[in-house]
Amino acid sequence: MPPRSPLVIGHRGWLQKYPENTLVSLRAALDLGVDALEFDLHLSRDGHIVVIHDATLERTTDGRGRVSDFALADLKRLDAGGRFHPRFAGERIPTLEEVLALAPSGIELYAEVKDCRPEMLEKLLPFVLPRAESVIVHSFGAEFIEAFRRAAPGMRAGLLGNVTKLDMLAAARRLGCWGIHPCMEGLSRETVAGWQAEGFRVMVWTVRHEADARRAIELAPDAIGADCPDVLLRLLGRG
């Protein structure tokens, strides 16, 4: 039997061509034909989950300061597209609720928890528990993953990390993870195969150009996160 083609994950949507973590970026990745979306979660000052990568606003919006210092209404007034290109001016920081509403059934959603405060878990569970068949919660924060697994033992959790800095197999076993999600630095096909033989789903990241895409495919993971999902789909014969 030929090896199964890895799932293609739009990393923050279609990051290379659209402003990351915006609805226009996520929708474009879906229209392209990705199998899954990956996006990042922070909490607003008033306890709403918003989709943005950085803890601060400067890089991707016209705001300044920490995301957690602003109420949702204030965050929604910021421009999250114009810094990427003027034609995307007016794109807003989406909420988790908006992203869940955007995604059709059958699309896996990799929700990366960046803000690992305990209140994030409380706010997150009502959104993800009803979507257990499609949502994978992953994080670099081992303590958050541990708390999430206790609170939602039936849901899939993934550990993000770097094999040059962390024994990801030992950590994933200890935390009871479903997935091991390493960056490609220092990763070998043998390591990936060993994790898979232990029953873990392996997602590697991040593909930024064709050379990355070819290397990621050679690693034979279950899924690949890509800034350029169009390139990855083409190399897999799907684009």
C-alpha positions as CSV (number, residue, x, y, z in Angstrom):
1,M,0.0,0.0,0.0
2,P,1.5,3.4,-0.9
3,P,2.1,5.8,2.0
4,R,-0.7,8.1,2.9
5,S,-0.3,11.7,1.7
6,P,0.1,14.1,4.7
7,L,-2.6,16.5,5.5
8,V,-1.9,20.1,4.4
9,I,-2.5,22.7,7.1
10,G,-2.8,26.4,6.3
11,H,-0.6,28.0,8.9
12,R,-2.4,31.1,10.1
13,G,-4.4,30.6,6.9
14,W,-2.4,31.4,3.8
15,L,0.2,33.5,5.5
16,Q,2.4,34.3,2.4
17,K,-0.4,35.9,0.4
18,Y,-2.9,37.1,3.0
19,P,-2.7,38.9,6.4
20,E,-2.1,36.1,8.9
21,N,-4.9,34.9,11.3
22,T,-7.5,37.0,9.6
23,L,-10.8,35.6,8.2
24,V,-9.7,36.5,4.6
25,S,-6.5,34.5,5.1
26,L,-8.3,31.5,6.6
27,R,-11.0,31.6,3.9
28,A,-8.4,31.8,1.1
29,A,-6.7,28.7,2.5
30,L,-10.0,26.8,2.6
31,D,-10.8,27.9,-1.0
32,L,-7.3,26.6,-2.0
33,G,-8.2,23.2,-0.7
34,V,-6.2,22.7,2.5
35,D,-7.2,19.8,4.8
36,A,-6.9,21.9,8.0
37,L,-6.3,25.3,9.4
38,E,-4.0,26.4,12.2
39,F,-4.4,29.6,14.1
40,D,-3.3,31.2,17.4
41,L,-5.3,32.2,20.5
42,H,-5.0,35.0,23.0
43,L,-7.4,36.4,25.6
44,S,-8.7,40.0,25.5
45,R,-8.9,42.0,28.8
46,D,-12.6,41.2,29.1
47,G,-12.2,37.5,28.5
48,H,-12.9,37.0,24.8
49,I,-10.7,34.6,22.8
50,V,-9.2,36.4,19.8
51,V,-7.1,35.0,17.0
52,I,-3.8,36.6,16.8
53,H,-0.2,35.3,17.0
54,D,1.7,37.8,19.0
55,A,1.1,38.8,22.6
56,T,1.5,42.4,21.3
57,L,-0.3,44.3,18.5
58,E,2.4,46.2,16.7
59,R,3.6,43.6,14.1
60,T,0.3,42.7,12.6
61,T,-2.1,45.6,13.4
62,D,-2.1,49.4,13.6
63,G,-2.4,49.1,17.4
64,R,0.2,49.3,20.2
65,G,0.4,47.4,23.4
66,R,-0.5,43.9,24.7
67,V,-3.5,42.1,23.4
68,S,-4.5,41.3,27.0
69,D,-4.7,44.9,27.9
70,F,-7.6,45.7,25.5
71,A,-11.3,44.8,25.6
72,L,-12.7,43.0,22.6
73,A,-14.5,46.2,21.3
74,D,-11.2,48.0,21.2
75,L,-9.4,45.2,19.5
76,K,-12.1,45.0,16.9
77,R,-11.4,48.6,15.9
78,L,-7.9,47.8,14.9
79,D,-6.8,47.2,11.3
80,A,-5.3,43.7,11.0
81,G,-4.7,43.8,7.3
82,G,-3.2,47.1,6.1
83,R,0.3,46.4,7.4
84,F,0.4,43.3,5.1
85,H,-0.9,45.2,2.1
86,P,-3.1,48.2,1.6
87,R,-5.7,46.2,-0.2
88,F,-6.4,44.3,3.0
89,A,-7.0,47.4,5.1
90,G,-10.0,47.0,7.3
91,E,-9.5,43.4,8.1
92,R,-10.2,42.8,11.7
93,I,-8.8,40.5,14.4
94,P,-11.3,37.6,14.5
95,T,-12.7,35.9,17.5
96,L,-12.5,32.1,18.0
97,E,-16.2,32.0,17.5
98,E,-15.9,33.7,14.1
99,V,-13.2,31.2,13.0
100,L,-15.3,28.2,14.1
101,A,-18.3,29.6,12.2
102,L,-16.1,30.0,9.1
103,A,-14.8,26.4,9.0
104,P,-17.0,23.7,7.3
105,S,-17.4,20.3,8.7
106,G,-14.6,17.9,7.7
107,I,-11.9,20.5,8.2
108,E,-9.5,19.9,11.1
109,L,-8.7,23.0,13.2
110,Y,-5.4,23.2,15.0
111,A,-5.9,25.9,17.7
112,E,-2.6,27.0,19.2
113,V,-3.0,28.4,22.7
114,K,-0.5,31.2,23.1
115,D,-2.0,32.8,26.2
116,C,-1.7,29.9,28.7
117,R,-3.2,31.6,31.8
118,P,-5.7,29.4,33.7
119,E,-8.6,31.6,32.5
120,M,-7.9,30.7,28.9
121,L,-8.9,27.1,29.7
122,E,-12.2,28.2,31.3
123,K,-13.1,30.3,28.3
124,L,-11.8,27.8,25.7
125,L,-13.7,24.7,26.8
126,P,-17.3,25.8,25.8
127,F,-16.1,26.5,22.3
128,V,-14.0,23.3,21.6
129,L,-15.9,20.6,23.5
130,P,-18.8,20.7,21.0
131,R,-16.3,20.5,18.2
132,A,-14.2,17.6,19.5
133,E,-14.4,15.8,16.2
134,S,-12.6,18.6,14.4
135,V,-10.5,20.6,16.9
136,I,-7.0,19.8,18.0
137,V,-5.7,22.1,20.8
138,H,-1.9,22.4,20.9
139,S,0.6,24.5,22.7
140,F,4.2,24.9,23.7
141,G,2.9,25.3,27.3
142,A,3.1,21.9,28.9
143,E,1.3,23.0,32.0
144,F,-1.6,24.2,29.9
145,I,-1.7,20.9,27.9
146,E,-1.7,19.0,31.2
147,A,-4.6,21.1,32.5
148,F,-6.5,20.8,29.2
149,R,-6.1,17.0,29.2
150,R,-7.5,16.8,32.8
151,A,-10.5,19.1,31.9
152,A,-11.2,17.5,28.5
153,P,-9.8,13.9,28.4
154,G,-11.7,13.0,25.3
155,M,-10.3,15.8,23.2
156,R,-7.1,15.7,21.1
157,A,-4.1,17.6,22.4
158,G,-0.8,18.2,20.7
159,L,2.6,19.3,22.1
160,L,4.5,21.9,20.1
161,G,8.3,22.0,20.4
162,N,11.8,21.5,19.1
163,V,13.5,18.2,19.2
164,T,16.9,19.9,19.8
165,K,15.6,21.4,23.0
166,L,13.1,18.9,24.4
167,D,12.5,15.1,24.5
168,M,9.2,15.4,22.8
169,L,8.3,11.7,23.1
170,A,8.8,11.6,26.8
171,A,6.9,14.9,27.3
172,A,4.0,13.8,25.0
173,R,3.7,10.5,26.9
174,R,3.7,12.2,30.3
175,L,1.0,14.7,29.2
176,G,-1.1,12.1,27.4
177,C,-1.0,13.9,24.1
178,W,-2.6,12.7,20.9
179,G,-0.1,14.5,18.7
180,I,3.6,15.5,18.6
181,H,4.0,18.7,16.7
182,P,7.7,19.6,16.2
183,C,9.4,22.2,14.0
184,M,11.6,20.6,11.3
185,E,14.9,21.7,12.9
186,G,16.9,18.6,13.8
187,L,14.1,16.2,12.9
188,S,14.7,13.0,11.0
189,R,12.4,10.6,9.2
190,E,13.4,7.8,11.7
191,T,12.3,10.0,14.6
192,V,9.0,10.7,13.0
193,A,8.4,7.0,12.2
194,G,9.3,6.1,15.8
195,W,6.7,8.5,17.2
196,Q,4.1,7.2,14.8
197,A,4.9,3.6,15.8
198,E,4.2,4.7,19.4
199,G,0.7,5.8,18.2
200,F,1.2,9.5,18.0
201,R,0.0,11.7,15.1
202,V,3.0,13.9,13.9
203,M,2.5,17.3,12.5
204,V,5.6,19.2,11.4
205,W,6.1,22.9,10.7
206,T,6.7,25.4,9.2
207,V,7.0,25.1,5.4
208,R,7.9,28.6,3.9
209,H,9.2,27.7,0.4
210,E,9.6,24.7,-1.9
211,A,12.8,23.4,-0.3
212,D,11.0,23.3,3.0
213,A,8.1,21.5,1.4
214,R,10.2,18.8,-0.1
215,R,12.0,18.2,3.1
216,A,8.8,18.1,5.1
217,I,7.3,15.5,2.6
218,E,10.5,13.4,3.0
219,L,9.9,13.3,6.8
220,A,6.6,11.4,6.1
221,P,4.6,13.0,8.8
222,D,0.8,12.8,9.2
223,A,0.4,16.6,8.6
224,I,2.4,19.6,7.5
225,G,1.9,23.2,8.5
226,A,2.6,25.6,5.7
227,D,2.8,29.3,5.1
228,C,2.6,28.4,1.4
229,P,0.0,25.7,1.2
230,D,-0.3,26.2,-2.6
231,V,3.3,25.0,-3.0
232,L,2.8,22.0,-0.8
233,L,-0.4,21.0,-2.5
234,R,1.3,21.2,-5.9
235,L,4.2,19.0,-4.8
236,L,1.7,16.5,-3.4
237,G,-0.1,16.4,-6.8
238,R,-3.1,18.2,-5.4
239,G,-2.7,21.7,-6.8
